[in-house]
Amino acid sequence: MTLSAQPSLLPVPVRDNAHARVAVACTCAASAGVHAGLVPEHLREAPPLAVAFALSAALFALAALVIRQPSSGSWAAAGVAVLLVSTALAYVASRTTGIPVLSPAPEEADVLGLSVSALEVAAAAVAIRLLPRKETR
């Protein structure tokens, strides 16, 4: 007697998936590294921007540690998703309209910034999938 399993066509929920948490944590850690790396070059040119990059790096490092823990709950997934999306949106704003006080004039887009922002948006989507879903009847 053989049992055959039909593959499901529905997306697999990733609510408590350790692999999803690791993927989001790795993206946060990478983003922390990129933002920390931008601090020294901006210290002389734009100190407020350097502080913003340092704060972003610290928040991403903390997010990487928190999201990795299964016990962190839905607040962590929601907070990390907001951090990821808001950082990607800040990059878009810095390249299109500029950001008052930090970088008033728009700058040219760069491959690293575009790549990191794309990863941040993708990781935000995964973090959102970690949120608990309401069951429908």
RAFENPE-V547452 format. One record per backbone hydrogen bond with DSSP energy under -0.5 kcal/mol. CO is the residue of the C=O (numbers start at 1). NH is the residue of the N-H. E is the energy in kcal/mol with one decimal. If there is no record, write none. Layout:
co	nh	e
CO	NH	E
CO	NH	E
//
This chain:
co	nh	e
4	6	-0.5
14	17	-1.3
16	18	-0.6
17	21	-1.8
18	22	-2.3
19	23	-2.4
20	24	-2.3
21	25	-2.6
22	26	-2.8
23	27	-2.0
24	28	-2.4
25	29	-2.6
26	30	-2.6
27	31	-2.6
28	32	-2.4
29	33	-2.2
30	34	-2.4
31	35	-2.7
32	36	-2.5
33	37	-2.0
34	38	-0.8
35	38	-0.6
35	39	-0.6
36	39	-0.9
36	40	-0.6
38	42	-1.0
39	42	-0.9
39	43	-1.0
40	43	-0.7
40	44	-0.5
41	45	-0.5
42	46	-2.2
46	49	-0.6
46	50	-2.0
47	51	-2.3
48	52	-2.0
49	53	-2.5
50	54	-2.3
51	55	-2.7
52	56	-2.4
53	57	-2.6
54	58	-2.3
55	59	-2.6
56	60	-2.6
57	61	-2.2
58	62	-2.4
59	63	-2.7
60	64	-2.4
61	65	-1.6
62	66	-2.5
63	67	-2.7
64	68	-0.8
66	69	-1.4
68	70	-0.5
69	72	-1.9
70	73	-0.7
72	76	-0.5
73	76	-0.6
73	77	-1.1
74	78	-2.5
75	79	-2.5
76	80	-2.8
77	81	-2.2
78	82	-2.3
79	83	-2.4
80	84	-2.7
81	85	-2.5
82	86	-2.7
83	87	-1.9
84	88	-2.1
85	89	-2.6
86	90	-2.0
87	91	-1.9
88	92	-2.0
89	93	-2.7
90	94	-2.4
91	95	-1.2
92	95	-0.6
92	96	-1.3
93	97	-1.7
93	98	-3.2
94	107	-2.2
99	103	-3.1
100	102	-1.9
103	99	-2.9
110	114	-2.6
111	115	-2.5
112	116	-2.9
113	117	-2.3
114	118	-2.2
115	119	-2.3
116	120	-2.5
117	121	-2.3
118	122	-2.2
119	123	-2.8
120	124	-2.1
121	125	-1.9
122	126	-1.7
123	127	-2.8
124	128	-2.5
125	129	-1.5
126	130	-0.8
127	130	-0.8
128	131	-1.5
//
